[in-house]
Amino acid sequence: MSARPDICLVGVAKSFGVDGRRVEAVAPINVRLAGGQMTALVGPSGCGKSTLLRLIAGLEATTEGTITIGAETPDALRRRAGLAMAFQDPALLPWRTVEGNVALGRALARKPRDPKVVRDLIALVGLSGFEGRRPAELSGGMQQRVAIARALAGEPELLLLDEPFAAVDALTRDRLNTELPPLWEARGASSVLVTHSVAEAVRLSDRILVLTPRPARIAADIAVPLPRPRGAEVLASRAFRALCAEVTEALRVHQYPDTVAAQ
């Protein structure tokens, strides 16, 4: 299997039973996400972004349709530890040190024990000197960097990120948006990011899928052809602002269709 697998969704839908009735969370979706790229999913709260991510991860079963990652199902990829996830909650083990939490990522992925790889990742996320600290001794932003390092320690072919920076302050979020993308880009993983931030989606991704209110459908498919790295000069550019405006308008049109029709 390629280290940069495409993600292919064919007729993928998901519904849940709630109080004796069926609630449709994801409408049938057909899309192929290119291997080695970062794709962002944006949409209103409760639209099904995280559900779609969990379907791709194989943590939820589809009601209809199929998902393949390269030549494998999500379950097969997960069973051989080919994917990793990072959530809004870092979910670090409180009794383990920073080094122990990052090393756990390799153990769960059934990778050989390698203290050098672990320490190099800790250095890459800017936490050298904190190897022996436990999560309670770290700020929220530092804990999130440990969680990202843990996800990368397993050398995943697919990296799934569910609002990984939402719980940190704005300055820390900006720093993480700058410092962390080179880590997963250098490793060539295919990546999917769920975020509520339009600017973050444009800053981090190669492609943005705008989702409708529940049930989630793809309302817009927007390429992000901005150069990398995306530092201050790119963020201040007219092209960056134009893409943010395009994504925002796609969200507005599909979230508030009545107001658009009335104009």
N, C-alpha and C positions, 0 to 999 in steps of 0.2 A: 504494500500500500504506500502511496506517495506520502511524503511528510507534509504535503500541502493539499489535503483532500478537499474536493468540492463538496458542498452540502446541497443535496437535492431533495426538495419537498414536492410531492406529487399528490394533489387532491387532499392535502392534510387538513383535517378538521378535528375539533375537540369539543365535546359537550359534557356537562356534569348533571347529575341528579341532585336537585335541591328541593326539599319539601314536597317530594312526590312529583316534581315536574322536571323537564329537561331544560337546562340553560346552556345556550350555545356560547362558548368562549372564543373559539377560533372558527371562522368560516373556511370553506375549502380554499387552500392556498397552493399555488404552483409557482415555484421559484427555484433557481439555482444560484447558490452563493459561491463565488469563485474561491478556489483554494489559495491560501496565503494572504488573503485580504481581511481587513477588519470591516464588518458590516454592522451598522448601528440600527437598532429598532427603536423608533420613537412613536409616541401616541399618547392620548389622554389617559389619566389614571384609570385603572380597571379595564383597559381595553383588551388585555390578553397578551401583552408583551412578555411577561414573565412565564406565562403558560406556554407560549410558543418556544421560549428558551428551554423550558423543562422538557418539552417534546423532543427538541433537538438533542438534549442530553440523555434521553431515554429514561428520565425520571417519571414521566407520565406516558401512558400509552395513547396513541391516536385513536379517535373514534372512527375516523375514516382516513384512507390514504396511507402513503408510505414515505419514510425518510431514509435516505442512504447518505453515508459519509464516506466518500471514496467508493469502495465496493462493499462496505459493511453497513450493518444496521447500527443505530446508536447503542443498543444493548451490547452488541459484539465489541464495539469500540470501547465502551465503558468497562466491560469485563476484562479486557486486556490493558486497561489503564491508559488508553490513548487519548482521553480527554480530561480536562480539569476545569473546575468552576471556582469563581470568586464571587462572593455575595456582598450585599451592603453590610451585613454583620460579619466581621472577620472570622468569628467562630474559632478562635485559637484555643488550644488546650491550656487552661490556666496554670497547670502544674509543670508544663514544659517551658524551657527557656526559648528565646528567639531561635537559637541554633536548633533546638530540639523540635520546634514547630516546623521549621523549614525542612529539616531532615525527614520529618514525617511525610512530606510530600513525595520524597523519593521512595520511602518504604511502601507507601500506599500504591505507588506506580510500579512497584516491584523492580526498582532500579538498584544497582549495587550501591552499597554504602560508600559515600565519597565526601569526606569532610571538606575537601578543597572546593568542590562544586558548591556545597552549602555555604561556605564562607565567602566565596566569590559572589554568590547571589545576594547575600546579606550586604556585601560591600556595594553591589550595583544598586540596591535600593536605598543606599545612604545610611545604613545602620551599623557600620563597623564600630566596634567598641560597645555595642549593646548585645552581643551574642549571648551573654549569660543572664540577661534580664528576663523577667517573666512578664506576661501581658499586662498585669495590673500596674507595672512600673512604666508603661509606655502610654503616650498620647494616642488618641484615636487615629490620627494620620499615620503614626508609626506602626500601630497594629495593622492597619490596612496594607502597608508596605510589606509587612511580614506575610500577610495572607497572599499577596501577589507573588512574593518570592516562593512561598510554599507551592502555589499552583504551578509556577514555572519549573520548580525543582524536578518534577516528574517528566520534563521534556515532552509536554503534550503535543499531539498533532492538531487538536482542537481545543481552544481556550474560550470559555463562556463566562461573560462578566455581567452580573445582574446588579446594576446600580452600585458599583464597587466604591464610588467616591461620595455617595449621597450623605453619609453620616459625618463627614468631616467639614471643618470650617472652610470658607471661601478661599483663603490664602493657601491652606494646605491642599485643597482640591486643585487649585491652579498649579501648584508645584508638582503634585502627582501626575496631572495631565501632561506636564512637560517631561518629567523624569522617567516615567514608567513605559510609555509606548516603545521607546527604542529596545527595551528588553524583550518584548514579545515579537516585535518586528524582526529583530536579529535572529530569532529562533525559527522564523518561517511558519509559525502556527497559523492555521485558519482561525479567525476570531469573530465572535458575535457579542455585541455590547448592547445591553438594555440601559437606556438613560432617559430622564425627563428633560435634560438640558439640551436645547438645540445647539448652542455654541459648543458644548462638549462633543456632541455627535459630529459636527462639522470638523472640529479640531482633530478628533481621533480617527475618524473612519475613512475608508475608501468609497463607501457606498452607504446610503441611508434609505431604509424602508420606512415610510410613514404609514402607520396603521390607523384604521378607522376606529371609532368607538365600538365596543363589543356588539356583535362578534367581530374579532379582528379580521380585517381584510387589508390587502396592500392598496393604499390610496395613492401613493406616489413612490417612485423608485428613482432616487437622485444620486448621480455620480458625484464624487468629491475629488476633482483632479488637481488639488492643491499640492504644491511641492512639500517635501519633507526635508528636514525637520520643520515643524510648524511653530516657529518661535514668534516673538513679538511682532516682527515685520510682517509675517503672513497674517497674524491675527488682526493687524491694523489695515490690511489691504481691502480694496474695493471688492475683490473676488470673494473673500471670506464673508464680508457683510452681505453680499448678494446671495450667497448660498444660504446663510442664516435666514434671510428674508424669504427665500424660496421655500425652505422647510417650514417656517412659521406660517406662511400663507397656506401651504398644503394642509397643515394641522387645522387652521382656522376654517377653511372651506369645508372640511369633512367633519369637524366637531360641531360647527354651528351652521349647517346648510341653510336654515331658514333665513338667517341674517344675510347670507350671500344672495339668496334668491330674491330678497326684497330690495336689493340695491339696483 
